[in-house]
Amino acid sequence: MMLQKAARQYKYYLISAASKNTKLGRILIFRQGRTGSTLLTDLLSKHDDVFCHEEIFGNHHLGPFLFPSRLADGMAESVEGRVYGFHVKPGQLRDNTVIGDLSKWLHEMEQQGWYIVHLCRKNLLKHAVSTIKASRTNVYQGQSHQAC
């Protein structure tokens, strides 16, 4: 099973190694849940030159992600558009990758040309109410999610 997971990631590692960094912009949206990141991703993706994935490290079935920076670079080079972006939660990086120090990793991504957008909600009460409402109604991002 681990070999299959590594093979799925491997193609992006190869693309990353062979790439010439052709994207004009790379955007990493670092966020907590319920902060509007899906709306931001959808809005960015409306532009003809932008392609944004949602949570590329959220799929634990493909992880652990051994080289998350290379995976992000490979995914950026593998899609249409002059600007590439994705969003990620801190817990996804902690649980599904081998990143030890998140601050250090974000700094390294910034040094490699990624624009870091940090989304957070300052009102913790509204954040908690939003999370409880979404879990009780099973409605996230304006869509109903079916249980697996």
N, C-alpha and C positions, 0 to 999 in steps of 0.2 A: 504494500500500500504506500509506504514512504517513497518508493521508487517512482510510482505513478505520479505522486504529488510533485516530486522533483522534476519529472519530465515535463509536466505542464508549465512549470516556471522556467525551465531551461531555455525554451525558445525566446523568451524575453531577455534572458541573460545574454544569449547569442546576439540578438538584435542590439542590445546595449553595447556589447563589446565591439560590434562592427559599425556602430552609428558614428556619424560625424556631428551629432548634436545640432540637427537642422531646425529645431523648433525656435521660434522667436521668443517664446515665453513659456514658462512652466510654472504652474500654480499649485501649491499644496495648501489645502484648506484644513487646518488643524482645529478640531472643534469638539465640544461636548454635544450630547444629544439634545434635541429640541432647541436649536439655536438658529435655524433658518438655513442650514447648509444645503439642503436639497433645493430650496428655492434659489439660492445663489448659484448652485451648479446648473440648474435648469435655465436661469437667465443668461449665464455665461455661454451655455451651449447653443443658445438662440443665434449667436453671432456666427456667421459663415466661416470665420477663420479659427473658431474655438471648438475644441472637443473636450468635454469633461466626463470622466468616469465618476461613479459614486464611490463606494467604499472598496478599494482594491485590496485592502488587507483585512476586510471584514469576513471573508469566506474562510472559515477555519478548516473546511474540507480540503482546501488547497495548501494550507500551511503545514508546518511552520515555514515562514518565508525566510530563507537563509540569507539572502542578499537583497533586502528591501529597496535600497537605493538603486541597485542595478535593475531590479524588476520595474520600478517606477520609470527609470530612463528608457528601458526597452519598450514598455507600454506607450510611453510618449512618442517614441519613434515609429511605432507600429500602426498608428492611427492617422486618419486624415486631419488636416487642420494645421495652422501655423502656431497655434497656442494649445497646450495640453494642460489639463488640470484634473485633480481628484481630491476627494475629501476623506479624512480618516479621524477616528476617535483615538484618544490616548490608550484606552483599554485594548483596542485592536492591535496597536503596536506592541503593547506589553504582552498580550496573550498569544498573538499569532505570528510574531517575528522573534528574531534573536537579538533585537536591539536592547542594550542594557540601559544606557543613559539617554532618555528621550530628548533632553535639552541639547546634548552634544550632537545627536543625530539630526535634529532640526537645524542646528547651526551648520553642520556639514552640508545638508541639503541646500541651505541658503548660499553657502560658499560655492556650490556647484551650479548656481544660477537659478534655483527655484525661488519663486516669490512665496513667502509664507504669510498666509492670512489666518489669524487666530480669531475664532468666533467664540464668544461666551455670553451668557446672560448674567447680568449683574444682579438682577432681582431674583434671589434664590427661591422665594416663595412662589413667584409666578412660574419659575422653572419646574418646581416640584408639582404644582397644580397641573401644568401642561403634561408632565410625564404621567401622572396618575390618570388624568382624563384620557390620554392616548391609550394607556394600557387597559383601561376599563371599557372603552368604546371600540378598541381595536382599529382605530383610525389614526394613521400616521401620514404626514405630508398631504393631507386632503384626500387620501385614498384609504380604502378598507383593505387590511391585510388578512389573508386567510391563514389559519394555523396549518403548519406542515404536518 
